[in-house]
Amino acid sequence: MPNVDKTAPARRTRLTAEQRRESILDAATEVFAAAGYRAAKVSDVAARVGVTEPVIFQNFGSKAALYAAVLDRVAGRIRTEMQDLAGQHGSASDLLAHVLSPTTGHPPHGPESPGAIFADAAALTADPSLAEPAGAAARTLAAHLADLLRRGQADGDIRADLDSEAAAWLLLSVLSARPWRAAVMPDPDHREGSVAGLALQALLPPTAAPASDSHGRHQAHHP
């Protein structure tokens, strides 16, 4: 029976091209969310994946193209998560209250979250290489929010006279600016709940008003 060297390193499983691409996007999402596009380094992404920088560029071509792919991926994930959440909430207003709540995890808006990526992207629209992918990701999410609002209008849960497209962009603006408010607004833990409540109140019929619990979380109230 041949001798087996038990100290020899295990052979590394070779990733497929798609698996490699996904692993790069996972790492890039974390790096861009934590550092922002300008400060993020492709070398940091490569280090997280365990490859060299040329491998990143072979897969995506440039830092801007990698960021664009991350934006598209994050937009798709948030859209899917919101669709899943729709099945857990009885009405559009309940789902929107959940989305807007400062204490909820969706859409994520911490310093190392996908929400932070969109907040960063909003400041990068002057960059010709990033304006279109940043805009496309925002339009994807705005379209989904508009669909949700129209569903609520059909159910009588959202104001019938509301411009659903404009309201979707209002919501997206409120959410994307949350990291900025957290950094500069006095007492953000207290006031962010009020900001969310005002945004929700603007969407509800006059007979419905958002009620706050003891933690500043707003829920739609129906008579």
N, CA and C atoms as a LAMMPS dump frame, in Angstrom:
ITEM: TIMESTEP
0
ITEM: NUMBER OF ATOMS
669
ITEM: BOX BOUNDS ff ff ff
-5.0000000000000000e+02 5.0000000000000000e+02
-5.0000000000000000e+02 5.0000000000000000e+02
-5.0000000000000000e+02 5.0000000000000000e+02
ITEM: ATOMS id mol type element x y z
1 1 1 N 0.855 -1.194 0
2 1 2 C 0 0 0
3 1 3 C 0.89 1.242 0
4 2 1 N 0.705 2.171 -0.941
5 2 2 C 1.595 3.34 -1.02
6 2 3 C 1.443 4.246 0.184
7 3 1 N 2.558 4.901 0.567
8 3 2 C 2.522 5.828 1.685
9 3 3 C 1.803 7.106 1.29
10 4 1 N 1.033 7.636 2.21
11 4 2 C 0.307 8.878 1.966
12 4 3 C 0.875 9.952 2.869
13 5 1 N 1.35 11.03 2.303
14 5 2 C 1.898 12.135 3.088
15 5 3 C 0.749 12.973 3.625
16 6 1 N 0.412 12.776 4.899
17 6 2 C -0.715 13.484 5.509
18 6 3 C -0.41 14.952 5.776
19 7 1 N 0.858 15.314 5.639
20 7 2 C 1.215 16.717 5.877
21 7 3 C 1.133 17.541 4.6
22 8 1 N 0.925 16.911 3.464
23 8 2 C 0.848 17.643 2.197
24 8 3 C -0.39 18.516 2.181
25 9 1 N -0.301 19.742 1.648
26 9 2 C -1.468 20.627 1.624
27 9 3 C -2.571 20.084 0.727
28 10 1 N -3.806 20.331 1.144
29 10 2 C -4.952 19.869 0.353
30 10 3 C -4.979 20.624 -0.965
31 11 1 N -5.338 19.892 -2.017
32 11 2 C -5.406 20.525 -3.327
33 11 3 C -6.568 21.513 -3.375
34 12 1 N -6.29 22.74 -3.806
35 12 2 C -7.318 23.784 -3.866
36 12 3 C -8.289 23.498 -5.009
37 13 1 N -9.564 23.579 -4.701
38 13 2 C -10.575 23.371 -5.726
39 13 3 C -10.561 24.538 -6.7
40 14 1 N -10.498 24.243 -7.968
41 14 2 C -10.452 25.29 -8.978
42 14 3 C -11.85 25.841 -9.21
43 15 1 N -11.984 27.168 -9.123
44 15 2 C -13.285 27.798 -9.322
45 15 3 C -13.601 27.926 -10.804
46 16 1 N -14.871 27.825 -11.123
47 16 2 C -15.288 28.109 -12.484
48 16 3 C -15.206 29.617 -12.705
49 17 1 N -15.309 30.039 -13.955
50 17 2 C -15.245 31.466 -14.26
51 17 3 C -16.369 32.218 -13.552
52 18 1 N -17.556 31.622 -13.5
53 18 2 C -18.688 32.281 -12.842
54 18 3 C -18.48 32.358 -11.339
55 19 1 N -17.955 31.292 -10.745
56 19 2 C -17.685 31.296 -9.305
57 19 3 C -16.615 32.328 -8.96
58 20 1 N -15.597 32.446 -9.811
59 20 2 C -14.562 33.443 -9.585
60 20 3 C -15.146 34.841 -9.641
61 21 1 N -15.989 35.084 -10.628
62 21 2 C -16.623 36.395 -10.772
63 21 3 C -17.475 36.725 -9.547
64 22 1 N -18.239 35.742 -9.068
65 22 2 C -19.09 35.969 -7.9
66 22 3 C -18.262 36.237 -6.655
67 23 1 N -17.15 35.534 -6.498
68 23 2 C -16.3 35.756 -5.321
69 23 3 C -15.685 37.154 -5.357
70 24 1 N -15.349 37.625 -6.554
71 24 2 C -14.809 38.98 -6.689
72 24 3 C -15.88 40.004 -6.343
73 25 1 N -17.107 39.787 -6.809
74 25 2 C -18.193 40.719 -6.518
75 25 3 C -18.535 40.737 -5.028
76 26 1 N -18.479 39.577 -4.379
77 26 2 C -18.704 39.532 -2.927
78 26 3 C -17.689 40.412 -2.21
79 27 1 N -16.421 40.233 -2.557
80 27 2 C -15.36 40.999 -1.903
81 27 3 C -15.455 42.477 -2.242
82 28 1 N -15.745 42.786 -3.502
83 28 2 C -15.824 44.179 -3.922
84 28 3 C -16.978 44.904 -3.235
85 29 1 N -18.1 44.219 -3.038
86 29 2 C -19.234 44.831 -2.345
87 29 3 C -18.825 45.255 -0.939
88 30 1 N -18.101 44.396 -0.243
89 30 2 C -17.655 44.712 1.115
90 30 3 C -16.657 45.874 1.112
91 31 1 N -15.731 45.852 0.175
92 31 2 C -14.689 46.885 0.135
93 31 3 C -15.288 48.24 -0.231
94 32 1 N -16.136 48.299 -1.257
95 32 2 C -16.732 49.559 -1.67
96 32 3 C -17.675 50.112 -0.604
97 33 1 N -18.419 49.222 0.068
98 33 2 C -19.339 49.685 1.111
99 33 3 C -18.578 50.264 2.291
100 34 1 N -17.454 49.644 2.637
101 34 2 C -16.702 50.081 3.808
102 34 3 C -15.879 51.343 3.541
103 35 1 N -15.278 51.443 2.351
104 35 2 C -14.333 52.528 2.087
105 35 3 C -14.87 53.604 1.158
106 36 1 N -15.921 53.298 0.385
107 36 2 C -16.365 54.225 -0.643
108 36 3 C -15.559 54.017 -1.91
109 37 1 N -16.117 54.426 -3.046
110 37 2 C -15.453 54.16 -4.331
111 37 3 C -14.082 54.805 -4.408
112 38 1 N -13.983 56.072 -4.032
113 38 2 C -12.722 56.794 -4.205
114 38 3 C -11.584 56.163 -3.401
115 39 1 N -11.856 55.817 -2.16
116 39 2 C -10.793 55.307 -1.282
117 39 3 C -10.55 53.808 -1.449
118 40 1 N -11.517 53.102 -1.987
119 40 2 C -11.367 51.65 -2.138
120 40 3 C -10.243 51.324 -3.114
121 41 1 N -9.524 50.257 -2.835
122 41 2 C -8.407 49.83 -3.679
123 41 3 C -8.704 48.447 -4.269
124 42 1 N -8.403 48.315 -5.542
125 42 2 C -8.587 47.02 -6.193
126 42 3 C -7.697 45.975 -5.52
127 43 1 N -6.549 46.409 -5.011
128 43 2 C -5.65 45.477 -4.323
129 43 3 C -6.317 44.887 -3.079
130 44 1 N -7.178 45.684 -2.419
131 44 2 C -7.898 45.171 -1.247
132 44 3 C -8.914 44.111 -1.66
133 45 1 N -9.564 44.333 -2.788
134 45 2 C -10.513 43.333 -3.303
135 45 3 C -9.758 42.045 -3.628
136 46 1 N -8.637 42.193 -4.322
137 46 2 C -7.842 41.023 -4.698
138 46 3 C -7.37 40.248 -3.468
139 47 1 N -6.956 40.982 -2.44
140 47 2 C -6.474 40.326 -1.225
141 47 3 C -7.58 39.515 -0.555
142 48 1 N -8.795 40.048 -0.563
143 48 2 C -9.912 39.321 0.056
144 48 3 C -10.233 38.04 -0.704
145 49 1 N -10.083 38.091 -2.018
146 49 2 C -10.382 36.92 -2.837
147 49 3 C -9.226 35.928 -2.827
148 50 1 N -8.003 36.442 -2.599
149 50 2 C -6.822 35.592 -2.634
150 50 3 C -6.246 35.455 -4.025
151 51 1 N -6.378 36.532 -4.823
152 51 2 C -5.83 36.539 -6.178
153 51 3 C -4.992 37.803 -6.359
154 52 1 N -4.411 37.962 -7.521
155 52 2 C -3.646 39.162 -7.82
156 52 3 C -4.545 40.189 -8.504
157 53 1 N -4.102 41.441 -8.496
158 53 2 C -4.886 42.501 -9.143
159 53 3 C -5.175 42.223 -10.616
160 54 1 N -4.202 41.696 -11.383
161 54 2 C -4.505 41.424 -12.791
162 54 3 C -5.705 40.503 -12.99
163 55 1 N -5.944 39.593 -12.043
164 55 2 C -7.096 38.706 -12.156
165 55 3 C -8.396 39.512 -12.083
166 56 1 N -8.421 40.513 -11.207
167 56 2 C -9.607 41.367 -11.096
168 56 3 C -9.847 42.097 -12.415
169 57 1 N -8.791 42.66 -12.978
170 57 2 C -8.923 43.413 -14.216
171 57 3 C -9.247 42.503 -15.402
172 58 1 N -8.774 41.265 -15.375
173 58 2 C -9.12 40.319 -16.425
174 58 3 C -10.61 40.026 -16.434
175 59 1 N -11.221 40.047 -15.251
176 59 2 C -12.644 39.74 -15.142
177 59 3 C -13.535 40.945 -15.377
178 60 1 N -13.071 42.147 -15.01
179 60 2 C -13.95 43.321 -15.067
180 60 3 C -13.393 44.488 -15.876
181 61 1 N -12.121 44.479 -16.199
182 61 2 C -11.568 45.504 -17.067
183 61 3 C -11.063 46.746 -16.366
184 62 1 N -11.812 47.25 -15.389
185 62 2 C -11.417 48.476 -14.695
186 62 3 C -12.113 48.546 -13.34
187 63 1 N -11.618 49.444 -12.505
188 63 2 C -12.243 49.662 -11.198
189 63 3 C -13.664 50.172 -11.375
190 64 1 N -13.868 51.084 -12.334
191 64 2 C -15.202 51.637 -12.57
192 64 3 C -16.175 50.55 -13.028
193 65 1 N -15.722 49.646 -13.894
194 65 2 C -16.576 48.56 -14.371
195 65 3 C -16.919 47.592 -13.24
196 66 1 N -15.963 47.369 -12.353
197 66 2 C -16.221 46.518 -11.188
198 66 3 C -17.276 47.16 -10.295
199 67 1 N -17.151 48.461 -10.07
200 67 2 C -18.128 49.18 -9.246
201 67 3 C -19.512 49.14 -9.893
202 68 1 N -19.561 49.281 -11.206
203 68 2 C -20.835 49.221 -11.918
204 68 3 C -21.485 47.856 -11.733
205 69 1 N -20.69 46.801 -11.792
206 69 2 C -21.224 45.454 -11.599
207 69 3 C -21.737 45.265 -10.174
208 70 1 N -21.028 45.848 -9.211
209 70 2 C -21.469 45.776 -7.812
210 70 3 C -22.809 46.498 -7.642
211 71 1 N -22.94 47.692 -8.222
212 71 2 C -24.184 48.442 -8.132
213 71 3 C -25.349 47.649 -8.706
214 72 1 N -25.143 47.057 -9.87
215 72 2 C -26.197 46.275 -10.508
216 72 3 C -26.584 45.078 -9.657
217 73 1 N -25.603 44.432 -9.076
218 73 2 C -25.852 43.254 -8.244
219 73 3 C -26.61 43.627 -6.971
220 74 1 N -26.166 44.703 -6.325
221 74 2 C -26.811 45.128 -5.083
222 74 3 C -28.255 45.56 -5.347
223 75 1 N -28.485 46.284 -6.455
224 75 2 C -29.842 46.698 -6.797
225 75 3 C -30.742 45.484 -6.989
226 76 1 N -30.222 44.468 -7.654
227 76 2 C -31.002 43.251 -7.862
228 76 3 C -31.307 42.527 -6.566
229 77 1 N -30.331 42.5 -5.674
230 77 2 C -30.544 41.821 -4.391
231 77 3 C -31.578 42.546 -3.534
232 78 1 N -31.487 43.877 -3.497
233 78 2 C -32.45 44.633 -2.706
234 78 3 C -33.853 44.464 -3.278
235 79 1 N -33.957 44.481 -4.606
236 79 2 C -35.26 44.283 -5.25
237 79 3 C -35.838 42.913 -4.876
238 80 1 N -35.009 41.876 -4.908
239 80 2 C -35.462 40.528 -4.55
240 80 3 C -35.878 40.45 -3.087
241 81 1 N -35.097 41.086 -2.222
242 81 2 C -35.427 41.085 -0.792
243 81 3 C -36.758 41.782 -0.539
244 82 1 N -36.992 42.879 -1.238
245 82 2 C -38.259 43.59 -1.063
246 82 3 C -39.434 42.762 -1.566
247 83 1 N -39.231 42.008 -2.64
248 83 2 C -40.281 41.13 -3.135
249 83 3 C -40.592 40.046 -2.113
250 84 1 N -39.541 39.51 -1.481
251 84 2 C -39.739 38.506 -0.442
252 84 3 C -40.475 39.104 0.763
253 85 1 N -40.105 40.338 1.123
254 85 2 C -40.744 40.996 2.262
255 85 3 C -42.206 41.298 1.99
256 86 1 N -42.548 41.513 0.714
257 86 2 C -43.939 41.823 0.369
258 86 3 C -44.879 40.702 0.803
259 87 1 N -44.37 39.468 0.791
260 87 2 C -45.194 38.354 1.216
261 87 3 C -45.354 38.264 2.723
262 88 1 N -44.54 39.025 3.462
263 88 2 C -44.596 38.987 4.926
264 88 3 C -45.403 40.136 5.515
265 89 1 N -45.779 41.095 4.666
266 89 2 C -46.517 42.27 5.14
267 89 3 C -47.855 42.349 4.417
268 90 1 N -48.901 42.66 5.159
269 90 2 C -50.246 42.616 4.604
270 90 3 C -50.595 43.746 3.663
271 91 1 N -49.842 44.832 3.679
272 91 2 C -50.186 45.972 2.842
273 91 3 C -48.929 46.684 2.394
274 92 1 N -49.094 47.518 1.363
275 92 2 C -47.962 48.295 0.866
276 92 3 C -47.462 49.255 1.937
277 93 1 N -48.394 49.857 2.684
278 93 2 C -47.969 50.818 3.703
279 93 3 C -47.201 50.14 4.831
280 94 1 N -47.574 48.917 5.181
281 94 2 C -46.834 48.183 6.206
282 94 3 C -45.418 47.873 5.729
283 95 1 N -45.306 47.468 4.468
284 95 2 C -43.986 47.178 3.922
285 95 3 C -43.14 48.441 3.863
286 96 1 N -43.726 49.56 3.441
287 96 2 C -42.984 50.817 3.375
288 96 3 C -42.569 51.282 4.765
289 97 1 N -43.44 51.08 5.755
290 97 2 C -43.075 51.43 7.132
291 97 3 C -41.877 50.61 7.584
292 98 1 N -41.848 49.351 7.188
293 98 2 C -40.72 48.484 7.528
294 98 3 C -39.446 48.96 6.835
295 99 1 N -39.557 49.288 5.546
296 99 2 C -38.402 49.742 4.779
297 99 3 C -37.839 51.044 5.345
298 100 1 N -38.734 51.958 5.73
299 100 2 C -38.309 53.273 6.203
300 100 3 C -37.824 53.272 7.65
301 101 1 N -38.199 52.268 8.41
302 101 2 C -37.852 52.251 9.82
303 101 3 C -36.34 52.299 10.04
304 102 1 N -35.855 53.183 10.916
305 102 2 C -34.406 53.252 11.198
306 102 3 C -33.871 51.991 11.857
307 103 1 N -34.761 51.177 12.436
308 103 2 C -34.3 50.001 13.174
309 103 3 C -34.359 48.729 12.354
310 104 1 N -34.857 48.826 11.142
311 104 2 C -34.957 47.616 10.328
312 104 3 C -33.653 47.361 9.604
313 105 1 N -33.486 46.155 9.11
314 105 2 C -32.274 45.815 8.386
315 105 3 C -32.412 45.959 6.884
316 106 1 N -33.567 46.492 6.41
317 106 2 C -33.754 46.586 4.96
318 106 3 C -34.392 47.898 4.576
319 107 1 N -33.893 48.589 3.564
320 107 2 C -32.626 48.301 2.947
321 107 3 C -31.479 48.632 3.899
322 108 1 N -30.417 47.863 3.883
323 108 2 C -29.322 48.109 4.813
324 108 3 C -28.733 49.496 4.607
325 109 1 N -28.374 50.176 5.677
326 109 2 C -27.815 51.516 5.532
327 109 3 C -26.735 51.798 6.57
328 110 1 N -26.076 50.75 7.063
329 110 2 C -24.95 50.947 7.964
330 110 3 C -23.704 51.338 7.19
331 111 1 N -22.615 51.62 7.879
332 111 2 C -21.403 52.082 7.207
333 111 3 C -20.768 51.037 6.31
334 112 1 N -21.107 49.76 6.471
335 112 2 C -20.546 48.722 5.622
336 112 3 C -21.659 47.945 4.933
337 113 1 N -22.69 48.63 4.486
338 113 2 C -23.858 47.981 3.92
339 113 3 C -24.068 48.375 2.468
340 114 1 N -24.912 47.605 1.741
341 114 2 C -25.267 48.013 0.38
342 114 3 C -25.885 49.402 0.319
343 115 1 N -26.638 49.781 1.362
344 115 2 C -27.206 51.125 1.383
345 115 3 C -26.133 52.189 1.341
346 116 1 N -24.993 51.909 1.964
347 116 2 C -23.885 52.861 1.935
348 116 3 C -23.322 52.997 0.526
349 117 1 N -23.38 51.91 -0.252
350 117 2 C -22.909 51.964 -1.634
351 117 3 C -23.761 52.928 -2.443
352 118 1 N -25.086 52.888 -2.265
353 118 2 C -25.955 53.781 -3.02
354 118 3 C -25.797 55.227 -2.569
355 119 1 N -25.571 55.426 -1.286
356 119 2 C -25.313 56.786 -0.808
357 119 3 C -24.038 57.33 -1.43
358 120 1 N -23.031 56.489 -1.54
359 120 2 C -21.771 56.893 -2.162
360 120 3 C -21.972 57.144 -3.658
361 121 1 N -22.758 56.294 -4.303
362 121 2 C -22.986 56.423 -5.744
363 121 3 C -23.663 57.735 -6.09
364 122 1 N -24.512 58.223 -5.194
365 122 2 C -25.214 59.485 -5.456
366 122 3 C -24.247 60.644 -5.604
367 123 1 N -23.078 60.525 -4.99
368 123 2 C -22.091 61.601 -5.064
369 123 3 C -21.116 61.418 -6.222
370 124 1 N -21.304 60.351 -7.007
371 124 2 C -20.363 60.043 -8.074
372 124 3 C -20.94 60.275 -9.466
373 125 1 N -22.122 60.878 -9.528
374 125 2 C -22.792 61.03 -10.824
375 125 3 C -22.077 62.016 -11.749
376 126 1 N -21.174 62.823 -11.215
377 126 2 C -20.418 63.743 -12.067
378 126 3 C -19.285 63.032 -12.8
379 127 1 N -18.976 61.814 -12.385
380 127 2 C -17.922 61.036 -13.028
381 127 3 C -18.509 60.336 -14.252
382 128 1 N -18.051 60.664 -15.461
383 128 2 C -18.641 60.084 -16.677
384 128 3 C -18.64 58.56 -16.693
385 129 1 N -17.643 57.938 -16.071
386 129 2 C -17.568 56.48 -16.085
387 129 3 C -18.509 55.817 -15.101
388 130 1 N -19.073 56.612 -14.184
389 130 2 C -19.928 56.045 -13.146
390 130 3 C -21.364 56.558 -13.191
391 131 1 N -21.606 57.658 -13.887
392 131 2 C -22.936 58.266 -13.889
393 131 3 C -23.998 57.31 -14.395
394 132 1 N -23.745 56.618 -15.5
395 132 2 C -24.756 55.741 -16.07
396 132 3 C -25.041 54.517 -15.208
397 133 1 N -24.016 53.767 -14.737
398 133 2 C -24.331 52.62 -13.876
399 133 3 C -24.99 53.024 -12.561
400 134 1 N -24.564 54.149 -11.988
401 134 2 C -25.198 54.615 -10.749
402 134 3 C -26.655 54.976 -11.013
403 135 1 N -26.91 55.657 -12.124
404 135 2 C -28.28 56.019 -12.471
405 135 3 C -29.133 54.813 -12.778
406 136 1 N -28.564 53.832 -13.475
407 136 2 C -29.323 52.628 -13.831
408 136 3 C -29.747 51.854 -12.584
409 137 1 N -28.846 51.736 -11.61
410 137 2 C -29.176 51.023 -10.372
411 137 3 C -30.272 51.747 -9.614
412 138 1 N -30.178 53.082 -9.552
413 138 2 C -31.201 53.867 -8.856
414 138 3 C -32.55 53.743 -9.567
415 139 1 N -32.535 53.75 -10.895
416 139 2 C -33.783 53.638 -11.647
417 139 3 C -34.439 52.273 -11.436
418 140 1 N -33.623 51.238 -11.298
419 140 2 C -34.156 49.899 -11.032
420 140 3 C -34.935 49.875 -9.721
421 141 1 N -34.335 50.439 -8.678
422 141 2 C -34.992 50.453 -7.375
423 141 3 C -36.203 51.382 -7.365
424 142 1 N -36.094 52.543 -8.023
425 142 2 C -37.216 53.477 -8.077
426 142 3 C -38.407 52.845 -8.792
427 143 1 N -38.141 52.094 -9.855
428 143 2 C -39.227 51.436 -10.587
429 143 3 C -39.934 50.414 -9.707
430 144 1 N -39.161 49.685 -8.9
431 144 2 C -39.786 48.701 -8.02
432 144 3 C -40.618 49.383 -6.932
433 145 1 N -40.094 50.471 -6.379
434 145 2 C -40.859 51.216 -5.381
435 145 3 C -42.133 51.794 -5.986
436 146 1 N -42.058 52.27 -7.223
437 146 2 C -43.245 52.814 -7.889
438 146 3 C -44.292 51.719 -8.08
439 147 1 N -43.863 50.515 -8.442
440 147 2 C -44.803 49.392 -8.581
441 147 3 C -45.481 49.089 -7.247
442 148 1 N -44.708 49.125 -6.18
443 148 2 C -45.258 48.874 -4.85
444 148 3 C -46.286 49.939 -4.488
445 149 1 N -45.973 51.196 -4.788
446 149 2 C -46.9 52.287 -4.494
447 149 3 C -48.184 52.154 -5.309
448 150 1 N -48.072 51.778 -6.567
449 150 2 C -49.274 51.592 -7.391
450 150 3 C -50.134 50.452 -6.867
451 151 1 N -49.488 49.407 -6.374
452 151 2 C -50.25 48.315 -5.769
453 151 3 C -51.014 48.815 -4.548
454 152 1 N -50.342 49.649 -3.757
455 152 2 C -51 50.218 -2.583
456 152 3 C -52.151 51.136 -2.966
457 153 1 N -51.993 51.882 -4.054
458 153 2 C -53.086 52.749 -4.508
459 153 3 C -54.282 51.926 -4.945
460 154 1 N -54.037 50.814 -5.62
461 154 2 C -55.134 49.946 -6.061
462 154 3 C -55.871 49.35 -4.871
463 155 1 N -55.151 49.127 -3.782
464 155 2 C -55.769 48.56 -2.568
465 155 3 C -56.364 49.624 -1.655
466 156 1 N -56.181 50.897 -1.995
467 156 2 C -56.675 51.97 -1.14
468 156 3 C -55.786 52.231 0.056
469 157 1 N -54.577 51.707 0.012
470 157 2 C -53.644 51.793 1.131
471 157 3 C -52.72 53.008 1.017
472 158 1 N -52.566 53.503 -0.212
473 158 2 C -51.704 54.643 -0.52
474 158 3 C -52.563 55.71 -1.198
475 159 1 N -52.247 56.966 -0.978
476 159 2 C -53.026 58.071 -1.543
477 159 3 C -53.265 57.883 -3.048
478 160 1 N -54.531 57.985 -3.448
479 160 2 C -54.891 57.783 -4.848
480 160 3 C -54.356 58.894 -5.743
481 161 1 N -54.2 60.111 -5.189
482 161 2 C -53.752 61.248 -5.998
483 161 3 C -52.23 61.354 -6.078
484 162 1 N -51.534 60.369 -5.554
485 162 2 C -50.075 60.409 -5.489
486 162 3 C -49.462 60.094 -6.852
487 163 1 N -48.446 60.843 -7.242
488 163 2 C -47.64 60.508 -8.408
489 163 3 C -46.664 59.42 -7.965
490 164 1 N -46.943 58.186 -8.358
491 164 2 C -46.163 57.057 -7.848
492 164 3 C -44.689 57.148 -8.235
493 165 1 N -44.402 57.659 -9.424
494 165 2 C -43.01 57.773 -9.855
495 165 3 C -42.261 58.792 -8.992
496 166 1 N -42.886 59.961 -8.783
497 166 2 C -42.244 60.995 -7.968
498 166 3 C -42.081 60.511 -6.526
499 167 1 N -43.103 59.833 -6.005
500 167 2 C -43.036 59.341 -4.631
501 167 3 C -41.933 58.296 -4.465
502 168 1 N -41.722 57.475 -5.503
503 168 2 C -40.667 56.467 -5.445
504 168 3 C -39.294 57.136 -5.32
505 169 1 N -39.107 58.225 -6.059
506 169 2 C -37.828 58.936 -5.978
507 169 3 C -37.682 59.661 -4.645
508 170 1 N -38.79 60.12 -4.086
509 170 2 C -38.74 60.71 -2.744
510 170 3 C -38.258 59.673 -1.734
511 171 1 N -38.831 58.474 -1.79
512 171 2 C -38.438 57.417 -0.865
513 171 3 C -36.967 57.042 -1.047
514 172 1 N -36.552 56.921 -2.298
515 172 2 C -35.17 56.558 -2.561
516 172 3 C -34.214 57.635 -2.052
517 173 1 N -34.617 58.89 -2.18
518 173 2 C -33.793 59.991 -1.678
519 173 3 C -33.686 59.947 -0.158
520 174 1 N -34.802 59.689 0.502
521 174 2 C -34.802 59.597 1.966
522 174 3 C -33.875 58.475 2.434
523 175 1 N -33.941 57.339 1.761
524 175 2 C -33.135 56.186 2.165
525 175 3 C -31.656 56.375 1.846
526 176 1 N -31.346 56.904 0.667
527 176 2 C -29.945 57.042 0.28
528 176 3 C -29.225 58.119 1.083
529 177 1 N -29.986 59.084 1.613
530 177 2 C -29.372 60.154 2.4
531 177 3 C -29.25 59.795 3.881
532 178 1 N -29.686 58.619 4.259
533 178 2 C -29.654 58.235 5.68
534 178 3 C -28.244 58.21 6.258
535 179 1 N -27.243 57.647 5.563
536 179 2 C -25.885 57.691 6.137
537 179 3 C -25.382 59.121 6.339
538 180 1 N -25.725 60.012 5.416
539 180 2 C -25.324 61.416 5.555
540 180 3 C -25.985 62.039 6.777
541 181 1 N -27.278 61.774 6.967
542 181 2 C -27.961 62.33 8.148
543 181 3 C -27.367 61.765 9.428
544 182 1 N -27.048 60.488 9.414
545 182 2 C -26.468 59.874 10.612
546 182 3 C -25.145 60.532 10.994
547 183 1 N -24.435 61.042 9.986
548 183 2 C -23.127 61.642 10.243
549 183 3 C -23.214 63.091 10.699
550 184 1 N -24.262 63.825 10.269
551 184 2 C -24.287 65.267 10.532
552 184 3 C -25.485 65.746 11.345
553 185 1 N -26.549 64.958 11.432
554 185 2 C -27.761 65.417 12.106
555 185 3 C -27.65 65.262 13.626
556 186 1 N -27.964 66.32 14.391
557 186 2 C -27.951 66.186 15.851
558 186 3 C -28.95 65.125 16.313
559 187 1 N -28.529 64.297 17.224
560 187 2 C -29.382 63.269 17.81
561 187 3 C -30.071 62.428 16.73
562 188 1 N -29.297 61.796 15.825
563 188 2 C -29.914 61.039 14.731
564 188 3 C -30.76 59.857 15.198
565 189 1 N -30.412 59.26 16.331
566 189 2 C -31.188 58.12 16.814
567 189 3 C -32.637 58.517 17.092
568 190 1 N -32.821 59.756 17.516
569 190 2 C -34.174 60.242 17.806
570 190 3 C -34.843 60.809 16.551
571 191 1 N -34.129 61.635 15.816
572 191 2 C -34.742 62.364 14.701
573 191 3 C -34.963 61.508 13.459
574 192 1 N -34.167 60.477 13.26
575 192 2 C -34.331 59.658 12.057
576 192 3 C -35.71 59.007 12.018
577 193 1 N -36.22 58.631 13.186
578 193 2 C -37.566 58.073 13.233
579 193 3 C -38.608 59.086 12.796
580 194 1 N -38.405 60.355 13.152
581 194 2 C -39.333 61.405 12.74
582 194 3 C -39.264 61.655 11.237
583 195 1 N -38.049 61.612 10.676
584 195 2 C -37.887 61.765 9.23
585 195 3 C -38.643 60.654 8.507
586 196 1 N -38.478 59.427 8.973
587 196 2 C -39.165 58.289 8.358
588 196 3 C -40.676 58.45 8.472
589 197 1 N -41.142 58.913 9.641
590 197 2 C -42.576 59.107 9.834
591 197 3 C -43.165 60.147 8.903
592 198 1 N -42.435 61.234 8.684
593 198 2 C -42.908 62.279 7.775
594 198 3 C -42.987 61.766 6.34
595 199 1 N -41.977 60.988 5.93
596 199 2 C -41.984 60.437 4.577
597 199 3 C -43.162 59.49 4.385
598 200 1 N -43.419 58.654 5.38
599 200 2 C -44.538 57.714 5.286
600 200 3 C -45.877 58.439 5.3
601 201 1 N -45.991 59.439 6.145
602 201 2 C -47.245 60.184 6.258
603 201 3 C -47.618 60.834 4.93
604 202 1 N -46.619 61.255 4.153
605 202 2 C -46.894 61.894 2.869
606 202 3 C -47.509 60.929 1.869
607 203 1 N -47.387 59.636 2.118
608 203 2 C -47.883 58.632 1.179
609 203 3 C -49.268 58.108 1.525
610 204 1 N -49.684 58.296 2.761
611 204 2 C -50.919 57.67 3.238
612 204 3 C -52.144 58.531 2.973
613 205 1 N -53.3 57.904 2.83
614 205 2 C -54.546 58.658 2.694
615 205 3 C -54.778 59.513 3.935
616 206 1 N -55.549 60.585 3.824
617 206 2 C -55.778 61.476 4.982
618 206 3 C -56.34 60.762 6.197
619 207 1 N -57.055 59.656 5.999
620 207 2 C -57.666 58.948 7.124
621 207 3 C -56.71 58.01 7.842
622 208 1 N -55.499 57.864 7.293
623 208 2 C -54.515 56.984 7.912
624 208 3 C -53.303 57.802 8.328
625 209 1 N -52.806 57.549 9.504
626 209 2 C -51.633 58.28 9.994
627 209 3 C -50.658 57.294 10.596
628 210 1 N -49.347 57.499 10.402
629 210 2 C -48.364 56.586 10.987
630 210 3 C -48.265 56.769 12.488
631 211 1 N -48.246 55.663 13.208
632 211 2 C -48.098 55.706 14.665
633 211 3 C -46.69 55.28 15.026
634 212 1 N -46.113 55.914 16.037
635 212 2 C -44.752 55.602 16.455
636 212 3 C -44.797 54.741 17.707
637 213 1 N -43.896 53.742 17.779
638 213 2 C -43.766 53.008 19.024
639 213 3 C -42.687 53.677 19.868
640 214 1 N -42.329 53.062 20.961
641 214 2 C -41.4 53.694 21.899
642 214 3 C -39.983 53.819 21.347
643 215 1 N -39.71 53.144 20.215
644 215 2 C -38.374 53.197 19.646
645 215 3 C -38.328 54.071 18.405
646 216 1 N -39.382 54.802 18.123
647 216 2 C -39.387 55.682 16.968
648 216 3 C -39.695 54.969 15.67
649 217 1 N -40.114 53.681 15.752
650 217 2 C -40.448 52.964 14.543
651 217 3 C -41.862 53.312 14.146
652 218 1 N -42.081 53.551 12.86
653 218 2 C -43.365 53.99 12.386
654 218 3 C -44.089 52.872 11.69
655 219 1 N -45.378 52.737 12.027
656 219 2 C -46.217 51.74 11.412
657 219 3 C -47.468 52.411 10.885
658 220 1 N -47.951 51.92 9.738
659 220 2 C -49.169 52.49 9.179
660 220 3 C -50.345 52.128 10.072
661 221 1 N -51.227 53.117 10.277
662 221 2 C -52.403 52.888 11.094
663 221 3 C -53.635 53.061 10.22
664 222 1 N -54.488 52.101 10.248
665 222 2 C -55.703 52.15 9.44
666 222 3 C -56.914 52.172 10.344
667 223 1 N -57.888 53.007 10.027
668 223 2 C -59.075 53.085 10.875
669 223 3 C -59.875 51.815 10.788
